[in-house]
Amino acid sequence: MIKIKWKITLTMLVSLVMLFLLFTFSFQYFFDEYFAEEAEKALETEIGYVLEEALYEQKSNNNLFISEDVEYEINNSVSKHINTLSEERNLFLNMINYFYVDENYKPLDSEIYYIGNSVQVQTKDAALLNYCKENADNIRDKEIYRLNTENGQYFFTQINYSNLINENKNTEIYIIYVNIDLISKFSKTINNISIVIILIIGFLMGIIGMMIGQIIEKKQERQIQFFQNASHELKTPLMSIQGYAEGIQTGIIDTQKAADIIINESEKMSELVEELLCVSKIDSKQMTLKYTQIDIKEFLYDCIRSMEAVFDKKKILINIDFPKETIYLYGDEVQLRKVFLNILSNSIRYVETEIIISCKQVKENILISIQDDGKGIDSLTLNHLFERFYTGKDGNTGIGLSLSKEIIKLHNGKIKAENNAKGACFIVEIPLRKNS
């Protein structure tokens, strides 16, 4: 069975890969298509400029005859390309290049020269010129073509300029082109950078997935352990109740003694169930505190009075160290009562003769300490004291102190236990006012 952490990690990585592939495909396709379209528009605009130049030359040269068909074609092309495209801002308009060649595609510009009988173009664009020469019969004027070579990605067109101006002299052909190689390389660079970024993100997501999975697994383990421990804690008083009830039924156990034990165990079970319900509410985020103004001294006196019978029975002396002035605390009185009764119950189990309860205001907090004169808390227990179902020597269910910590935490406070020269001491610190 695959563990949750691996499932989460795998799901996150698969999602990341799918998003990456979608991004890469979309970016590559739309990026390339956009710039291909821009390159074509630039060439169409340049065609319009050439046609406009030819028309102007025809009209200014009185020795040349312009037929109506030619003039219509030129006017129509100029209107189509110049009027609709020249107003657009185009990335490639300033990147247009020309080859001026004759009918044999022999270059006419001075930057190109020949060695032997073959044309040697001293430029990286030689492949384009060679392609036009080899495919002269298939290239139509003013059609835009796309050519990929080792030196770049070209968009080009061809115009027989001599035909446009009705020139009877040597043929002059314009090869107009734009090389979008830099843009293609830029696109590949972005893709490569994206791959590196995705790999880094994938690595981080893998770690995050593992961490999230481990957190979930630990929560599940705690939940399973919680129910196992809860079942065990509930089973103990139930078995006791059942045993004494059967003893009463068979008449082998004193009825009064059995009734006392059954009542005692029922109270323990009722208390345990209440604590479990409270823990469940806290875990499910359903615990809502009902804040009221509490006179902290009177509140602590009430907690002491509720356990007075136990103190008298065990002959425990309670010493109080409270300030003279009244201190008000904003909190949930019912839940805070559970906290201090739990702490007092814990102190009662280990105290020798005396418990000291003190409180004082420290800045915007109330500091309450409950000190007993017992043997203190052993180091192993001290490290796990507030963990659920952890029971140290002579411990009870192991829920009370963990529940106390959760309730204090809900009040944005802190609770800790420590040993000092006199014994064990519990210290609770709570803000006097509710944090907004």
C-alpha positions, 0 to 999 in steps of 0.5 A: 500500500502506497503511503499518503506522503508518496501519493501526495508527492506523486500527485503534485509532481504529475500535476506540475509536469502536466502544467509544464507540458501545457505551458511549453506547448502553448508558449512555443506554439503561440510564441512562434505563431505570433512572430511568424505572423508579424514577420509575414506582415512586415514582408507584406508591408515591404511589398507595398513599399516596393510597389509604391516605389514602382508606381512612382517611378512609372509615373515619373518616367515619361518614356515608360508606358503604364498599362491600365492592368498594371496600374490597377494591380499596383494601386490595389496592392499599395492600398491593401498593404500600405493603408492597412499595415503601415500604421501598425507597429511591427517588430520586424519592419526594421529587420528587413533585408534585400538580395538584388539579383539578375535572372540567373540569381547572380547578386548585383550588390557589392557585398557579394562576389564570386569565386570561379563559376559558382556564386559565393555569398559572403553572408550567413544568408547564403542558404536563402539565396541558394534556395531561391536559385534552385527553386526559381521555377516554383517561387511566385512573385509577392508570395511569402515563403518560410525556410528553416536553415542551420543559420536561421528561420527565414520568411521571404518573398520575391519581386521581379522589379523590372516587370513592375516598371516595364523595364526592357533592360537587364532583369532585376529581382528583389529577394526580400527577407527577414531572419527571425533566428534571434527570436527563435533562439530567444524562445528556446532560451526561455524554454530552457530557463522554464525547464530549469525553473520547473525542475527546481519547483518540482524538487521543492514541490516534492519536498513539500509533498513529502512534508505534507504527507508526513504531517497527514500520516502523523495526524492519522497515526495520532487519530488511530492511537487516540481511538485505541487509547480512548477505547482502552480507557473506556473499557477499564471502568466498563469492565469494573462496572460489569464485574461488580454488577455481576457480583451483585447479581450472584450475591457474592459481593457486598451490595453497598460496596459494589454500588459505591465502586460502580458509581465511582467508575461511572463518574470516571467514565463520564468525566473521560467521555466529556474530556474525549468530546472536548478533545474531539471538538478542538481537533475538528475546530468546532470549539468556540470560546464564550468570552466573559469578564472573569475576576481571576482571584474569585475564579481561583477561590471557586476552583479551590472550594470545589476541591475542598473536600479532597484537600481536607480528606488528604490534609493538604494545606492550601496557601494563597498568594494573590495581589490585593487589587482585583484583576479581570481576565477575559476568557471562557470560564467553563473551559478555564475551570477544566484547566485549573481543576486538572492541574489541581487534581494532578498536584493532589496526586503528588503533593506531600503537605502543601500546595501554593497557588499564586497569581500576578499581573505581568504587563498585559498577561496574568501569570498563575502558578500552582506549586506542590511540595512533592517529589517533583516530576521525573525527566521522562514524564516531564518531556511528555507531560502534555501529550495525549494519553501519556500517563506517568507514575500514578497518572490518570487517563492522560487526557487532562493535561493535554486538554488543558494545554489545548484550551490555554492555547485557544486563549492565546496563552502558554502552559508549562511544568517544571521542577524547583527546590520545593517540588513540581510547579505548573505555570499558566500565562494568559493574555488579560484581553481577547486578541482580535 
